[in-house]
Amino acid sequence: MQWRSLARIIPAAAVTAIVAWPAVAAQGDDPDWPCIQRKVPELSLGQIWTDAELPQTAADWSKDAAVSALVVELSARRVPLPEAQEKISEYAESLPEGERERRMTMLVQGLFDHMNRERADVIAGIARYAQRQRDMATLLRQEASAVDVLRAKPDVNPNEIVLRSDRLAFQTRIFQERAESLSFVCEVPTLIEQRLYALAKTIAEALKAR
């Protein structure tokens, strides 16, 4: 049976079950967080950098054009991780001995600042997306109940039932597709965190190699 035909007979209870929101959420401080992954709004530098404390000069990374450009390039997930790690090694080898530690620690701080901010933006976007899904779920449940009431009327126009049922089915399908997309987006903060840790580890190894 096609979804359009199914929509003409599906009861409100079934639609309510389809658009239950959220289906699964992580345990945590935010009950509205829709992801299985626990919500951690921001990372700390200590989570990704376990070597000696970075010098104060590391905070000036944005003033260094070469480091700033490398931060943006390495942060981009379209660049395969092995390629990014190779670029770190090449950059370390290109630096004079007296500049290596200063520039590489600036790179660590730059990657952390840039990717932590990117990760926070993704988390905020997930929260906004989830709120729109909750609003949409509420509207769908209300419309499903209204269609059931309409079906129960003895003098109802059959064409109106068909029209509203088809529209409800279409909107429910959009809701489901958006819910599936959200499950993929929920993985992005973890992917950013894992990439950041791997890049920081590569920098630490490059510093120890000298």
C-alpha atoms as a printed R data frame, in Angstrom:
    type eleno elety resid chain resno       x      y      z
1   ATOM     1    CA   MET     A     1   0.000  0.000  0.000
2   ATOM     2    CA   GLN     A     2   1.426  3.414 -0.926
3   ATOM     3    CA   TRP     A     3   1.950  6.013  1.777
4   ATOM     4    CA   ARG     A     4  -0.692  8.301  0.249
5   ATOM     5    CA   SER     A     5  -3.305  5.544  0.445
6   ATOM     6    CA   LEU     A     6  -2.198  4.583  3.936
7   ATOM     7    CA   ALA     A     7  -2.647  8.158  5.070
8   ATOM     8    CA   ARG     A     8  -6.359  7.977  4.363
9   ATOM     9    CA   ILE     A     9  -6.905  5.246  6.939
10  ATOM    10    CA   ILE     A    10  -4.080  5.714  9.458
11  ATOM    11    CA   PRO     A    11  -5.497  6.685 12.893
12  ATOM    12    CA   ALA     A    12  -4.267  9.544 15.030
13  ATOM    13    CA   ALA     A    13  -2.764  7.113 17.563
14  ATOM    14    CA   ALA     A    14  -0.489  5.685 14.902
15  ATOM    15    CA   VAL     A    15   0.673  9.116 13.771
16  ATOM    16    CA   THR     A    16   1.308 10.036 17.412
17  ATOM    17    CA   ALA     A    17   3.565  6.991 17.737
18  ATOM    18    CA   ILE     A    18   5.401  7.846 14.510
19  ATOM    19    CA   VAL     A    19   6.190 11.394 15.587
20  ATOM    20    CA   ALA     A    20   7.064 10.645 19.211
21  ATOM    21    CA   TRP     A    21   9.864 13.094 20.028
22  ATOM    22    CA   PRO     A    22  12.532 12.554 21.068
23  ATOM    23    CA   ALA     A    23  12.624  8.802 20.516
24  ATOM    24    CA   VAL     A    24  15.912  8.363 22.382
25  ATOM    25    CA   ALA     A    25  17.863 10.997 24.260
26  ATOM    26    CA   ALA     A    26  21.073 10.876 26.250
27  ATOM    27    CA   GLN     A    27  21.049 11.090 30.003
28  ATOM    28    CA   GLY     A    28  22.342 14.493 31.038
29  ATOM    29    CA   ASP     A    29  21.572 17.950 32.299
30  ATOM    30    CA   ASP     A    30  19.530 18.953 29.239
31  ATOM    31    CA   PRO     A    31  16.274 16.932 28.978
32  ATOM    32    CA   ASP     A    32  15.610 18.409 25.520
33  ATOM    33    CA   TRP     A    33  18.897 17.184 24.046
34  ATOM    34    CA   PRO     A    34  17.863 14.801 21.225
35  ATOM    35    CA   CYS     A    35  21.083 12.837 20.701
36  ATOM    36    CA   ILE     A    36  22.210  9.532 22.157
37  ATOM    37    CA   GLN     A    37  25.631 11.112 22.576
38  ATOM    38    CA   ARG     A    38  25.925 12.989 25.851
39  ATOM    39    CA   LYS     A    39  25.792 16.768 25.513
40  ATOM    40    CA   VAL     A    40  29.108 18.422 26.379
41  ATOM    41    CA   PRO     A    41  28.745 22.065 25.254
42  ATOM    42    CA   GLU     A    42  32.462 22.893 25.341
43  ATOM    43    CA   LEU     A    43  35.753 21.031 25.557
44  ATOM    44    CA   SER     A    44  38.658 21.889 27.817
45  ATOM    45    CA   LEU     A    45  42.197 22.115 26.515
46  ATOM    46    CA   GLY     A    46  43.275 19.474 29.025
47  ATOM    47    CA   GLN     A    47  41.032 16.932 27.312
48  ATOM    48    CA   ILE     A    48  43.049 17.060 24.111
49  ATOM    49    CA   TRP     A    49  46.489 18.266 25.228
50  ATOM    50    CA   THR     A    50  48.152 16.206 27.951
51  ATOM    51    CA   ASP     A    51  51.709 17.478 27.525
52  ATOM    52    CA   ALA     A    52  53.259 20.491 29.260
53  ATOM    53    CA   GLU     A    53  51.114 23.584 29.702
54  ATOM    54    CA   LEU     A    54  51.094 25.769 26.620
55  ATOM    55    CA   PRO     A    55  53.111 28.992 26.868
56  ATOM    56    CA   GLN     A    56  51.344 32.342 26.877
57  ATOM    57    CA   THR     A    57  52.604 33.007 23.356
58  ATOM    58    CA   ALA     A    58  50.308 30.231 22.097
59  ATOM    59    CA   ALA     A    59  47.336 32.567 22.594
60  ATOM    60    CA   ASP     A    60  48.685 34.810 19.825
61  ATOM    61    CA   TRP     A    61  48.182 32.175 17.128
62  ATOM    62    CA   SER     A    62  45.645 34.298 15.210
63  ATOM    63    CA   LYS     A    63  48.308 36.982 14.690
64  ATOM    64    CA   ASP     A    64  50.477 34.530 12.748
65  ATOM    65    CA   ALA     A    65  49.240 34.287  9.155
66  ATOM    66    CA   ALA     A    66  50.869 30.929  8.468
67  ATOM    67    CA   VAL     A    67  49.544 29.309 11.633
68  ATOM    68    CA   SER     A    68  46.068 30.776 11.104
69  ATOM    69    CA   ALA     A    69  45.898 29.426  7.566
70  ATOM    70    CA   LEU     A    70  47.075 26.006  8.721
71  ATOM    71    CA   VAL     A    71  44.480 25.940 11.491
72  ATOM    72    CA   VAL     A    72  41.673 26.472  8.987
73  ATOM    73    CA   GLU     A    73  43.085 23.877  6.602
74  ATOM    74    CA   LEU     A    74  43.653 21.180  9.212
75  ATOM    75    CA   SER     A    75  40.253 21.748 10.851
76  ATOM    76    CA   ALA     A    76  38.334 21.077  7.628
77  ATOM    77    CA   ARG     A    77  36.909 17.544  7.783
78  ATOM    78    CA   ARG     A    78  37.014 17.339  3.995
79  ATOM    79    CA   VAL     A    79  40.785 17.009  4.383
80  ATOM    80    CA   PRO     A    80  41.474 13.325  5.242
81  ATOM    81    CA   LEU     A    81  43.006 12.942  8.691
82  ATOM    82    CA   PRO     A    82  46.192 11.192  7.463
83  ATOM    83    CA   GLU     A    83  46.742 14.059  5.010
84  ATOM    84    CA   ALA     A    84  46.247 16.623  7.772
85  ATOM    85    CA   GLN     A    85  48.679 14.772 10.014
86  ATOM    86    CA   GLU     A    86  51.237 14.712  7.235
87  ATOM    87    CA   LYS     A    87  50.882 18.474  6.815
88  ATOM    88    CA   ILE     A    88  51.621 18.902 10.516
89  ATOM    89    CA   SER     A    89  54.798 16.854 10.199
90  ATOM    90    CA   GLU     A    90  55.889 18.810  7.135
91  ATOM    91    CA   TYR     A    91  55.227 22.118  8.875
92  ATOM    92    CA   ALA     A    92  57.209 21.058 11.945
93  ATOM    93    CA   GLU     A    93  60.169 20.039  9.784
94  ATOM    94    CA   SER     A    94  60.082 23.351  7.926
95  ATOM    95    CA   LEU     A    95  60.489 25.421 11.096
96  ATOM    96    CA   PRO     A    96  63.869 26.585 12.411
97  ATOM    97    CA   GLU     A    97  64.837 24.870 15.649
98  ATOM    98    CA   GLY     A    98  64.392 28.071 17.626
99  ATOM    99    CA   GLU     A    99  60.873 28.633 16.306
100 ATOM   100    CA   ARG     A   100  59.518 25.112 16.375
101 ATOM   101    CA   GLU     A   101  58.113 24.929 19.900
102 ATOM   102    CA   ARG     A   102  56.585 28.407 19.778
103 ATOM   103    CA   ARG     A   103  54.882 27.891 16.430
104 ATOM   104    CA   MET     A   104  53.709 24.348 17.130
105 ATOM   105    CA   THR     A   105  52.174 25.277 20.474
106 ATOM   106    CA   MET     A   106  50.437 28.158 18.724
107 ATOM   107    CA   LEU     A   107  49.063 25.588 16.293
108 ATOM   108    CA   VAL     A   108  47.710 23.505 19.177
109 ATOM   109    CA   GLN     A   109  45.953 26.506 20.704
110 ATOM   110    CA   GLY     A   110  44.631 27.619 17.326
111 ATOM   111    CA   LEU     A   111  43.195 24.209 16.500
112 ATOM   112    CA   PHE     A   112  41.592 23.982 19.925
113 ATOM   113    CA   ASP     A   113  40.025 27.461 19.747
114 ATOM   114    CA   HIS     A   114  38.814 27.025 16.165
115 ATOM   115    CA   MET     A   115  37.465 23.475 16.439
116 ATOM   116    CA   ASN     A   116  35.960 23.934 19.890
117 ATOM   117    CA   ARG     A   117  34.043 26.944 18.549
118 ATOM   118    CA   GLU     A   118  32.972 24.975 15.483
119 ATOM   119    CA   ARG     A   119  31.808 22.128 17.701
120 ATOM   120    CA   ALA     A   120  29.819 24.518 19.910
121 ATOM   121    CA   ASP     A   121  28.136 25.968 16.812
122 ATOM   122    CA   VAL     A   122  27.122 22.469 15.700
123 ATOM   123    CA   ILE     A   123  25.672 21.694 19.135
124 ATOM   124    CA   ALA     A   124  23.675 24.932 19.079
125 ATOM   125    CA   GLY     A   125  22.410 24.038 15.600
126 ATOM   126    CA   ILE     A   126  21.335 20.593 16.796
127 ATOM   127    CA   ALA     A   127  19.361 22.193 19.620
128 ATOM   128    CA   ARG     A   128  17.569 24.524 17.188
129 ATOM   129    CA   TYR     A   129  16.868 21.638 14.808
130 ATOM   130    CA   ALA     A   130  15.474 19.530 17.643
131 ATOM   131    CA   GLN     A   131  13.178 22.351 18.755
132 ATOM   132    CA   ARG     A   132  11.755 22.630 15.230
133 ATOM   133    CA   GLN     A   133  11.180 18.867 15.253
134 ATOM   134    CA   ARG     A   134   9.343 19.069 18.580
135 ATOM   135    CA   ASP     A   135   7.165 21.877 17.251
136 ATOM   136    CA   MET     A   136   6.469 19.897 14.095
137 ATOM   137    CA   ALA     A   137   5.609 16.767 16.109
138 ATOM   138    CA   THR     A   138   3.075 18.746 18.123
139 ATOM   139    CA   LEU     A   139   1.424 20.091 14.966
140 ATOM   140    CA   LEU     A   140   1.298 16.638 13.391
141 ATOM   141    CA   ARG     A   141  -0.360 15.095 16.430
142 ATOM   142    CA   GLN     A   142  -2.904 17.893 16.489
143 ATOM   143    CA   GLU     A   143  -3.640 17.479 12.780
144 ATOM   144    CA   ALA     A   144  -3.931 13.695 13.122
145 ATOM   145    CA   SER     A   145  -6.506 14.105 15.889
146 ATOM   146    CA   ALA     A   146  -8.391 16.661 13.800
147 ATOM   147    CA   VAL     A   147  -8.498 14.273 10.836
148 ATOM   148    CA   ASP     A   148  -9.851 11.496 13.064
149 ATOM   149    CA   VAL     A   149 -12.600 13.849 14.295
150 ATOM   150    CA   LEU     A   150 -13.369 14.767 10.705
151 ATOM   151    CA   ARG     A   151 -13.658 11.123  9.669
152 ATOM   152    CA   ALA     A   152 -16.224 10.525 12.421
153 ATOM   153    CA   LYS     A   153 -18.615 13.155 11.084
154 ATOM   154    CA   PRO     A   154 -21.505 11.609  9.149
155 ATOM   155    CA   ASP     A   155 -21.795 14.455  6.655
156 ATOM   156    CA   VAL     A   156 -18.097 14.973  5.984
157 ATOM   157    CA   ASN     A   157 -16.905 15.695  2.469
158 ATOM   158    CA   PRO     A   158 -14.778 12.667  1.418
159 ATOM   159    CA   ASN     A   159 -12.551 14.904 -0.703
160 ATOM   160    CA   GLU     A   160 -11.605 16.937  2.347
161 ATOM   161    CA   ILE     A   161 -10.583 13.790  4.217
162 ATOM   162    CA   VAL     A   162  -8.431 12.693  1.281
163 ATOM   163    CA   LEU     A   163  -6.812 16.113  0.982
164 ATOM   164    CA   ARG     A   164  -5.983 16.478  4.664
165 ATOM   165    CA   SER     A   165  -4.889 12.853  5.064
166 ATOM   166    CA   ASP     A   166  -2.540 13.082  2.104
167 ATOM   167    CA   ARG     A   167  -1.085 16.319  3.463
168 ATOM   168    CA   LEU     A   168  -0.665 14.737  6.902
169 ATOM   169    CA   ALA     A   169   1.134 11.730  5.428
170 ATOM   170    CA   PHE     A   170   3.451 13.957  3.412
171 ATOM   171    CA   GLN     A   171   4.317 16.081  6.454
172 ATOM   172    CA   THR     A   172   4.840 12.959  8.574
173 ATOM   173    CA   ARG     A   173   7.249 11.574  6.005
174 ATOM   174    CA   ILE     A   174   9.208 14.856  6.047
175 ATOM   175    CA   PHE     A   175   9.324 14.649  9.842
176 ATOM   176    CA   GLN     A   176  10.715 11.113  9.706
177 ATOM   177    CA   GLU     A   177  13.349 12.061  7.127
178 ATOM   178    CA   ARG     A   178  14.436 15.006  9.260
179 ATOM   179    CA   ALA     A   179  14.655 12.739 12.316
180 ATOM   180    CA   GLU     A   180  16.909 10.353 10.397
181 ATOM   181    CA   SER     A   181  19.108 13.252  9.283
182 ATOM   182    CA   LEU     A   182  19.422 14.433 12.873
183 ATOM   183    CA   SER     A   183  20.862 11.070 13.924
184 ATOM   184    CA   PHE     A   184  23.769 11.679 11.554
185 ATOM   185    CA   VAL     A   185  24.239 15.292 12.641
186 ATOM   186    CA   CYS     A   186  24.414 14.125 16.257
187 ATOM   187    CA   GLU     A   187  27.681 12.367 15.432
188 ATOM   188    CA   VAL     A   188  29.416 15.550 14.229
189 ATOM   189    CA   PRO     A   189  30.487 16.949 17.649
190 ATOM   190    CA   THR     A   190  32.155 13.624 18.453
191 ATOM   191    CA   LEU     A   191  33.860 13.540 15.064
192 ATOM   192    CA   ILE     A   192  35.244 17.043 15.621
193 ATOM   193    CA   GLU     A   193  36.479 16.086 19.073
194 ATOM   194    CA   GLN     A   194  38.174 12.926 17.779
195 ATOM   195    CA   ARG     A   195  39.853 14.829 14.949
196 ATOM   196    CA   LEU     A   196  41.064 17.541 17.310
197 ATOM   197    CA   TYR     A   197  42.553 14.951 19.661
198 ATOM   198    CA   ALA     A   198  44.300 13.160 16.785
199 ATOM   199    CA   LEU     A   199  45.774 16.408 15.444
200 ATOM   200    CA   ALA     A   200  46.979 17.476 18.893
201 ATOM   201    CA   LYS     A   201  48.576 14.077 19.397
202 ATOM   202    CA   THR     A   202  50.415 14.432 16.077
203 ATOM   203    CA   ILE     A   203  51.749 17.834 17.147
204 ATOM   204    CA   ALA     A   204  52.932 16.395 20.464
205 ATOM   205    CA   GLU     A   205  54.741 13.613 18.637
206 ATOM   206    CA   ALA     A   206  56.359 16.104 16.256
207 ATOM   207    CA   LEU     A   207  57.669 18.144 19.199
208 ATOM   208    CA   LYS     A   208  59.049 15.067 20.957
209 ATOM   209    CA   ALA     A   209  60.778 13.933 17.779
210 ATOM   210    CA   ARG     A   210  63.183 16.880 18.063
